Amino acid sequence: MPRRSPDLSLSDFEQQRFLSAGSNLTVASIDADGFPHLVAVWYVVIDGDIHFASYRHSQKVLNLQRNPKVSCMLEAGDKYPEMRGLVIQGEAAIVDDIYFTARVRTLIGEKHGFNAQLSPEAATEADNKRVVVRVDALKCYSWDHSKRPTRS
């Protein structure tokens, strides 16, 4: 009889907790030549969705305007038994609103221990040069090697 592999996936609750606590998210878009374009971004989770700010003319934003398909990966762990990860595949929505951008940048700043803005109403010219990317998740998969049974 074939041996069944253990379920190493994160539960929905574990995924949300892992995503909320994460720091650097790897984001993949598709460039004009059809190749993956990978970048690391700081992000926040708002209403269950990933949000990050970027310059409106950055390569990732230009790629996502042309093709909104996006993959995001968050991973943690230095040793194999500690490795955890979450991949979210979806469509990117570009939110071009200076006040929302200021809010997202403020939340990211607070998450990383600095205050980017005092309030969303204090939007600056710097916020006007940026947009927010919201990831509308369509599919995700995860792994947590700490769930792997130990051999005795």
TORDOTI-405665 format. One record per atom (N, C-alpha, C, CB): x, y, z; residue in three letters. Coordinates in steps of 0.2 Angstrom, whole numbers, padded with zeros to 4 digits, always signed. Atoms other than C-alpha are relative to their C-alpha. Glycine has a CB too. Example, Ala and Ser with C-alpha at 12.3 -4.5 7.8 and 13.67 -1.06 7.14 Angstrom:
% residues 2
+0004-0006+0000ALA+0062-0022+0039ALA+0004+0006+0000ALA-0005+0000+0006ALA-0004-0006-0001SER+0068-0005+0036SER-0004+0005+0003SER+0002+0002-0007SER
END
This chain:
% residues 152
+0004-0006+0000MET+0000+0000+0000MET+0005+0006+0000MET-0005+0000+0006MET-0004-0006+0001PRO+0007+0017-0005PRO+0000+0004+0007PRO-0002+0005-0006PRO+0000-0004-0006ARG+0013+0028+0010ARG-0003+0007-0002ARG+0007+0000+0003ARG+0003-0007+0001ARG+0003+0044+0011ARG+0004+0005+0003ARG-0007+0000+0003ARG-0004-0005-0002SER+0012+0060+0013SER-0004+0004+0005SER+0003+0005-0005SER+0003-0004-0005PRO+0008+0071+0029PRO-0002+0006-0004PRO+0004+0001+0006PRO+0002-0007+0002ASP-0002+0087+0026ASP+0004+0005+0003ASP-0008+0001+0001ASP-0005-0005-0003LEU+0011+0101+0028LEU-0003+0007-0001LEU+0007-0001-0003LEU+0003-0007+0002SER-0001+0115+0022SER-0002+0004+0007SER-0006-0001-0004SER+0002-0005-0005LEU-0005+0130+0033LEU-0007+0000+0000LEU+0003+0007+0000LEU+0007-0001+0000SER-0023+0131+0039SER-0001+0008-0002SER-0003-0001+0007SER+0001-0007+0002ASP-0032+0147+0034ASP+0002+0005+0005ASP-0008+0001-0001ASP-0002-0004-0005PHE-0029+0154+0051PHE+0007+0001+0000PHE-0003-0003+0007PHE-0007+0000+0000GLU-0011+0150+0051GLU+0003+0004-0006GLU+0003-0007-0001GLU-0002-0004+0006GLN-0010+0158+0033GLN+0000+0007+0002GLN-0004-0002-0006GLN+0001-0007-0001GLN-0017+0174+0039GLN+0005+0003+0005GLN-0007+0001+0003GLN-0005-0002-0006ARG-0006+0175+0055ARG+0007+0000-0003ARG+0000-0006+0005ARG-0006+0000+0003PHE+0009+0171+0045PHE+0001+0006-0005PHE+0002-0007-0004PHE+0000-0006+0005LEU+0005+0184+0031LEU+0000+0006+0004LEU-0006+0000-0004LEU+0000-0006-0004SER+0001+0197+0044SER+0007+0002+0004SER-0006+0000+0005SER-0006-0001-0004ALA+0017+0194+0054ALA+0007+0001-0005ALA+0001-0006+0004ALA-0005+0000+0005GLY+0028+0193+0038GLY+0003+0007-0001GLY-0001-0003-0006GLY-0004-0007+0002SER+0041+0207+0032SER+0001+0001-0007SER+0006+0000+0004SER-0001-0001+0007ASN+0047+0205+0015ASN-0003-0005-0004ASN+0008-0001-0001ASN+0004+0004+0004LEU+0036+0198+0002LEU+0003+0000-0007LEU-0008+0003-0001LEU-0003+0000+0007THR+0043+0192-0015THR-0006+0000-0005THR+0004-0006-0001THR+0006-0001+0005VAL+0031+0198-0029VAL+0003-0001-0007VAL-0002+0007+0000VAL-0002+0002+0007ALA+0032+0191-0047ALA-0005+0003-0005ALA+0001-0007-0001ALA+0004-0002+0006SER+0025+0200-0062SER+0003-0003-0006SER-0001+0008+0000SER-0002+0003+0006ILE+0027+0196-0080ILE+0003+0006-0004ILE-0005-0004-0004ILE-0002-0006+0003ASP+0038+0208-0090ASP-0002+0000-0008ASP+0008+0000+0000ASP+0002+0000+0007ALA+0036+0213-0108ALA+0002-0005-0005ALA+0002+0007-0003ALA-0002+0005+0003ASP+0046+0199-0114ASP-0002-0007+0002ASP+0008+0000+0000ASP+0003+0006-0002GLY+0036+0186-0105GLY+0004-0003+0006GLY-0001-0005-0005GLY-0004+0003-0006PHE+0049+0183-0091PHE-0003+0002+0007PHE+0007+0002-0001PHE+0002-0002-0007PRO+0045+0183-0072PRO+0005+0006+0002PRO+0000-0006+0005PRO-0003-0005-0003HIS+0050+0199-0064HIS-0001+0000+0007HIS-0002+0008-0003HIS+0001+0001-0007LEU+0054+0197-0046LEU+0003+0006+0004LEU+0004-0007+0002LEU-0002-0005-0005VAL+0055+0210-0032VAL-0002-0001+0007VAL-0002+0007-0003VAL+0002+0000-0007ALA+0054+0211-0013ALA-0003+0006+0001ALA+0006-0002+0004ALA+0003-0006-0002VAL+0042+0223-0006VAL-0002-0001+0007VAL-0006+0001-0004VAL+0003+0000-0006TRP+0036+0228+0011TRP-0008+0001-0001TRP+0003+0006+0005TRP+0007+0000+0001TYR+0017+0226+0013TYR-0004+0000+0006TYR-0002-0006-0004TYR+0005+0001-0005VAL+0002+0226+0024VAL-0006-0004-0002VAL-0002+0007+0003VAL+0006+0003+0001VAL-0014+0216+0025VAL-0005+0004+0002VAL+0000-0007+0003VAL+0006-0004-0001ILE-0030+0226+0024ILE-0006-0004-0002ILE+0000+0007-0003ILE+0006+0004+0001ASP-0047+0217+0025ASP+0002-0007-0004ASP-0004+0004-0005ASP-0002+0007+0003GLY-0037+0200+0021GLY+0004+0000-0006GLY-0006-0004-0001GLY-0003-0001+0007ASP-0029+0207+0005ASP+0007+0003+0001ASP-0004+0004-0005ASP-0007-0003+0000ILE-0010+0211+0002ILE-0001+0007-0003ILE+0005-0005-0003ILE+0000-0006+0003HIS-0007+0229-0001HIS+0007+0003+0000HIS-0005+0005+0003HIS-0007-0003+0000PHE+0010+0237-0006PHE+0000+0007-0004PHE+0005-0005-0002PHE-0001-0006+0004ALA+0015+0254-0012ALA+0006+0000-0005ALA+0000+0007+0005ALA-0005+0000+0005SER+0026+0257-0027SER+0000+0007-0004SER+0000-0006-0004SER+0001-0005+0004TYR+0031+0271-0038TYR-0004-0002-0006TYR+0008+0002-0003TYR+0005+0001+0005ARG+0018+0273-0052ARG+0004-0002-0006ARG-0004+0006-0001ARG-0004+0002+0007HIS+0032+0271-0066HIS+0005-0006+0002HIS+0003+0006-0002HIS-0005+0006-0001SER+0041+0256-0058SER-0001-0005-0004SER-0001-0002+0008SER+0001+0005+0005GLN+0044+0241-0068GLN-0006-0005+0002GLN+0006-0004+0000GLN+0005+0005-0002LYS+0032+0230-0057LYS-0007+0003-0002LYS+0001-0001+0007LYS+0006-0003+0001VAL+0018+0243-0059VAL-0002+0000-0007VAL+0000+0007+0003VAL+0001+0000+0007LEU+0020+0244-0078LEU-0001-0007-0002LEU+0007+0003-0004LEU+0001+0007+0002ASN+0021+0225-0079ASN-0008-0002+0002ASN+0004-0005+0004ASN+0006+0001-0002LEU+0005+0224-0069LEU-0006+0003-0003LEU-0001+0001+0008LEU+0005-0004+0004GLN-0004+0237-0079GLN-0001-0004-0007GLN+0002+0007-0001GLN+0000+0003+0007ARG+0000+0227-0095ARG-0004-0007+0001ARG+0007-0001-0003ARG+0002+0006-0001ASN-0004+0210-0087ASN-0001-0001+0008ASN+0005-0006-0002ASN+0001+0000-0007PRO-0012+0209-0069PRO+0001-0006+0004PRO-0007+0002+0001PRO-0002+0007-0004LYS-0007+0191-0065LYS+0006+0001+0004LYS+0001-0006-0005LYS-0006-0001-0005VAL+0004+0191-0050VAL+0000-0006+0005VAL-0002+0007+0004VAL-0002+0005-0005SER+0012+0179-0038SER+0004+0003+0005SER+0003-0007-0003SER-0004-0003-0005CYS+0018+0183-0021CYS+0002-0006+0005CYS-0005+0005+0004CYS-0002+0005-0005MET+0028+0172-0009MET+0003+0003+0006MET+0005-0004-0004MET-0003-0002-0006LEU+0032+0174+0009LEU+0003-0007+0003LEU-0006+0003+0005LEU-0003+0006-0003GLU+0044+0162+0017GLU+0004+0001+0006GLU+0005-0004-0005GLU-0004-0001-0007ALA+0053+0159+0034ALA+0003-0006+0001ALA-0005+0003+0005ALA-0004+0006-0003GLY+0065+0147+0042GLY+0007+0000-0003GLY-0004-0006-0002GLY-0006+0001+0002ASP+0083+0144+0041ASP+0002-0007-0001ASP+0005+0004+0004ASP-0002+0008+0000LYS+0084+0125+0043LYS-0006-0003-0003LYS+0002-0002+0007LYS+0005+0003+0004TYR+0074+0113+0033TYR-0006-0001+0005TYR+0002-0007-0003TYR+0005+0001-0004PRO+0063+0108+0048PRO-0004+0006+0002PRO+0002-0004+0006PRO+0004-0006-0002GLU+0058+0126+0051GLU-0003+0004-0006GLU+0005+0005+0003GLU+0002-0004+0006MET+0054+0131+0033MET-0008+0000+0000MET+0003-0004-0006MET+0007-0001+0002ARG+0037+0138+0030ARG-0001+0005-0005ARG-0004+0003+0007ARG+0001-0005+0006GLY+0030+0147+0015GLY-0007+0000-0002GLY+0004-0002-0005GLY+0007-0001+0003LEU+0014+0154+0007LEU+0001+0003-0007LEU-0004+0004+0005LEU+0000-0003+0006VAL+0012+0158-0011VAL-0008+0001-0002VAL+0002-0005-0006VAL+0006-0002+0002ILE-0003+0168-0017ILE+0000+0002-0007ILE-0002+0006+0005ILE+0001-0002+0007GLN-0008+0169-0035GLN-0006+0004-0001GLN+0000-0006-0005GLN+0006-0004+0001GLY-0020+0182-0041GLY+0000+0005-0005GLY-0002+0003+0007GLY+0000-0006+0005GLU-0024+0198-0050GLU+0002+0006+0004GLU-0006+0000-0004GLU-0001-0007-0003ALA-0017+0215-0046ALA-0004+0005-0002ALA+0008+0002-0001ALA+0004-0006+0001ALA-0028+0230-0044ALA+0005+0006+0002ALA-0007+0000+0004ALA-0004-0006-0002ILE-0019+0247-0045ILE-0005+0005+0002ILE+0004+0002-0007ILE+0004-0005-0004VAL-0026+0259-0033VAL+0003+0007+0000VAL-0002-0002+0007VAL-0003-0007+0001ASP-0022+0277-0038ASP-0004+0005+0003ASP+0001+0002-0008ASP+0004-0004-0004ASP-0028+0287-0024ASP+0006+0003+0006ASP-0006-0003+0004ASP-0006-0003-0004ILE-0015+0299-0014ILE-0002-0002+0007ILE+0000+0007-0001ILE+0002+0001-0007TYR-0025+0297+0002TYR+0001-0007+0003TYR-0007+0003+0002TYR+0000+0007-0002PHE-0026+0278+0002PHE+0008-0002+0000PHE-0004-0004-0005PHE-0007+0002+0000THR-0007+0277-0003THR+0003+0003+0006THR+0003+0004-0007THR-0003-0002-0007ALA-0003+0288+0012ALA-0002-0004+0005ALA-0002+0007+0001ALA+0002+0004-0006ARG-0013+0277+0023ARG+0004-0007+0000ARG-0007-0002-0001ARG-0004+0006+0001VAL-0004+0261+0016VAL+0007+0001+0002VAL-0001-0003-0007VAL-0007-0001-0001ARG+0013+0269+0017ARG+0001+0001+0008ARG+0002+0006-0003ARG+0000-0001-0007THR+0009+0274+0035THR+0000-0007+0004THR-0006+0005+0003THR+0001+0007-0003LEU+0003+0256+0040LEU+0007-0004-0001LEU-0006-0003-0003LEU-0006+0004+0001ILE+0019+0249+0032ILE+0006+0003+0005ILE+0002+0001-0008ILE-0005-0003-0005GLY+0030+0262+0042GLY-0001-0002+0007GLY-0001+0007-0001GLY+0002+0002-0007GLU+0021+0257+0058GLU+0002-0007+0001GLU-0007+0001+0002GLU-0001+0007+0000LYS+0023+0239+0054LYS+0008-0001+0001LYS-0002-0004-0006LYS-0007+0001+0000HIS+0042+0241+0052HIS+0004+0005+0005HIS+0003+0002-0007HIS-0003-0004-0006GLY+0045+0253+0067GLY+0001+0007-0002GLY+0005-0003+0002GLY-0001-0007+0001PHE+0044+0270+0059PHE-0006+0003-0002PHE+0006+0002-0005PHE+0006-0003+0001ASN+0031+0283+0056ASN+0001+0004-0007ASN-0002+0005+0005ASN-0001-0003+0007ALA+0030+0287+0037ALA-0004+0006-0001ALA-0002-0005-0005ALA+0004-0005+0001GLN+0016+0299+0039GLN-0004+0001+0007GLN-0006-0001-0005GLN+0004+0000-0006LEU+0006+0306+0054LEU-0007-0002-0001LEU+0000+0008+0002LEU+0007+0002+0001SER-0011+0303+0046SER-0001-0001-0008SER-0005+0004+0003SER+0001+0000+0007PRO-0018+0299+0029PRO-0002+0006-0003PRO-0006-0005-0002PRO+0002-0007+0002GLU-0024+0317+0028GLU+0006+0004-0001GLU-0004+0003+0005GLU-0006-0004+0001ALA-0006+0322+0028ALA+0004-0002-0006ALA+0005-0001+0007ALA-0003+0003+0006ALA-0003+0315+0011ALA+0005+0005-0003ALA-0005-0002-0005ALA-0005-0004+0002THR+0013+0322+0003THR+0001-0001-0008THR+0006-0001+0003THR-0002+0000+0007GLU+0020+0325-0014GLU+0003-0007-0002GLU+0005+0005-0003GLU-0002+0007+0000ALA+0029+0308-0011ALA-0005-0005-0001ALA+0005-0002+0006ALA+0005+0005+0001ASP+0013+0299-0010ASP-0003+0001-0007ASP-0006+0001+0005ASP+0003-0001+0006ASN+0007+0307-0026ASN+0004-0003-0006ASN+0000+0008-0001ASN-0004+0003+0005LYS+0021+0299-0035LYS-0001-0008+0000LYS+0008+0001+0001LYS+0000+0007-0001ARG+0016+0282-0030ARG-0008-0003-0001ARG+0002-0002+0007ARG+0007+0003+0000VAL+0001+0270-0031VAL+0000-0006+0004VAL-0002-0003-0008VAL+0000+0006-0004VAL-0005+0255-0021VAL-0002-0006-0004VAL-0005+0001+0006VAL+0002+0007+0004VAL-0006+0237-0028VAL-0003-0004+0005VAL+0007-0003-0003VAL+0004+0005-0004ARG-0019+0226-0020ARG+0000-0006-0004ARG-0007+0003+0001ARG+0000+0006+0003VAL-0018+0208-0023VAL-0006-0004+0001VAL+0006-0004+0002VAL+0006+0003-0001ASP-0034+0200-0026ASP+0001-0008-0001ASP-0006+0002-0005ASP-0002+0007+0000ALA-0031+0181-0022ALA-0005-0004-0004ALA+0001-0002+0007ALA+0004+0005+0003LEU-0037+0168-0033LEU+0002-0007+0002LEU+0001+0000-0008LEU-0002+0007-0002LYS-0027+0153-0027LYS+0006+0001+0004LYS+0002-0004-0007LYS-0006+0000-0004CYS-0014+0149-0014CYS+0002-0007+0002CYS-0001+0005+0007CYS-0003+0006-0003TYR-0003+0135-0007TYR+0005+0002+0005TYR+0002-0005-0006TYR-0005-0002-0006SER+0008+0134+0008SER+0003-0007+0002SER-0004+0003+0006SER-0004+0006-0003TRP+0020+0122+0017TRP+0002+0002+0007TRP+0005-0002-0004TRP-0003-0001-0007ASP+0026+0121+0035ASP+0003-0007+0002ASP-0006+0002+0005ASP-0004+0006-0001HIS+0040+0108+0037HIS+0000-0002+0008HIS+0007+0000-0002HIS+0000+0002-0007SER+0038+0108+0056SER-0006-0005+0002SER-0001+0007+0005SER+0006+0005+0000LYS+0022+0098+0053LYS+0002-0007-0002LYS-0006+0002-0004LYS-0003+0006+0002ARG+0033+0084+0046ARG+0001-0004+0006ARG+0006+0001-0004ARG-0002+0004-0006PRO+0033+0069+0058PRO+0007-0001+0001PRO-0005-0006-0001PRO-0007+0002-0001THR+0049+0065+0066THR+0001-0007+0000THR+0003+0004+0007THR-0001+0007+0000ARG+0057+0048+0064ARG+0003-0002+0007ARG+0004-0002-0006ARG-0003+0002-0007SER+0061+0039+0080SER+0004-0006-0001SER-0006-0002+0005SER
END
